[in-house]
Amino acid sequence: MRKILFIYVLMLATCFLTACSDDDNNAPTLSFGRPIYILKAAAPLAVEVISSVPVTESVRVPFDISGSAILDEDYTIETDAFTLEPGKTIDTIWITPKENVTTRREIRLALKEVNGFQLWNNRVAMIPVETKDVFSCSFEDSKYDLKNEVIVKMGLMVNGKMYYTRNDEVRVPFEIDPASTAVLGEHYEIVGGKQELVMVGNYKSTADVTLRFLKNEEGKDKVIFRMQEGGLFERGNNAATTITVSGPTTFKALVGKWAFSEITSESFIRRMAGYVDPNDCDNLPLDNRSTDVIQFIAGASNTLNVDQVQGDLLKYLRNCEAEFGEEGPWRLYEQTGMPSRDVITLYLSKANVNYSATSIDERRVFVGVRLLNKNTTLELRIVDYEPTDFLTRSYYDQLHPGWGEPDEFPMKDLYPLVFHFTKVE
């Protein structure tokens, strides 16, 4: 693009050098500051008109606008005339780039005649327009679940590479597909009210929009967002996403028996601990059995019962009261891409935070809970623990970071013990 502009400017300059006026009188002259300007891709441009003498009264200097660049598409201009104020020899107008994505376009400004003045050499200004980069836009996920609030994210790429903001702002419009069954303003709302994903801030790599739950209604629980193509934006691989308006999870959804099926975070924990001490994983609590059943019971006080657990989970869990906390986004570091997902914070009145058969320190804890696969799978995330039999070196390192203060719950992000249970019919 810069090479093309250079050649174009060189050709224009040659033309202007041969276009000098033969007029020679004593009238004051008006002229553009220079014959050629360049409107940068993302920066406003100042264009000047210059009088050869200070004016004695306010003088309006109009100009024609033409060229292949399209006003209000490629650029905006604040006015169609300069105004020289008494005692001044110069005035400036500003041209601002807009959605200038088409190559080889230019703006042509031509001064009009003004009584008492002669138009001098630079009576025409040519302004080649640099093009902006076009963003390829793709939703991060094809599906989202709206419990209380959910952040829908979109990645932006330029020339095949992930785009990161510096101090600029990018707003990507989207449309709501008519096939959506949930009604905006009735079943959900868009925080801020605008149908656009916003990227703003230093080195941010995604644009996002937040949705908030309003109401459940059977058969009206789907929202489909589609990226709105045009201008600076083109569709990427994932141009649409579907949001299910589920509403907040209730304790009633947890009630019943759940049999252990798998631990899903083992490989992630081993990888994290490997950076500290590979032997830290020698005694991971992996003796968990398909016969291990946990049960949530509703009553005057909701409870967790672990009488049917015989494996290593019994080193941590106790029969206790279970109290619902908030349901909101957690960053799931053990999953590819570290997505944010709505997780229930469930407070257990008692657990052994040492996660040990021999070392006992019981106190109130919190765990993370999610319901998956149409509520047939329960995910239990043990993140509030102080291990004494395994991950001891890793736990020490988390308590003594190389910079700053330790996290309040040091094992939550990098060492979550994540279990899946299957609903017992």
QUIURDA-V533377 format. One record per run of one state. SS is the DSSP state (hx for helix, st for strand, lp for the rest). FROM is the first residue (numbers start at 1). LEN is the number of residues. If there is no record, write none. Layout:
SS_FROM_LEN + SS_FROM_LEN
This chain:
lp_1_1 + hx_2_16 + lp_18_10 + st_28_5 + lp_33_3 + st_36_4 + lp_40_5 + st_45_7 + lp_52_7 + st_59_8 + lp_67_4 + st_71_1 + lp_72_3 + st_75_3 + lp_78_3 + st_81_4 + lp_85_5 + st_90_8 + lp_98_7 + st_105_7 + lp_112_5 + st_117_3 + lp_120_4 + st_124_6 + lp_130_5 + st_135_5 + lp_140_3 + st_143_4 + lp_147_2 + st_149_10 + lp_159_2 + st_161_2 + lp_163_6 + st_169_8 + lp_177_7 + st_184_1 + lp_185_3 + st_188_3 + lp_191_5 + st_196_5 + lp_201_5 + st_206_8 + lp_214_8 + st_222_6 + lp_228_2 + st_230_1 + lp_231_2 + st_233_3 + lp_236_4 + st_240_6 + lp_246_5 + hx_251_3 + lp_254_2 + st_256_8 + lp_264_2 + hx_266_9 + lp_275_3 + hx_278_4 + lp_282_11 + st_293_5 + lp_298_5 + st_303_6 + lp_309_3 + hx_312_4 + lp_316_1 + st_317_1 + lp_318_2 + st_320_12 + lp_332_8 + st_340_13 + lp_353_9 + st_362_11 + lp_373_4 + st_377_6 + lp_383_9 + hx_392_8 + lp_400_17 + st_417_7 + lp_424_2
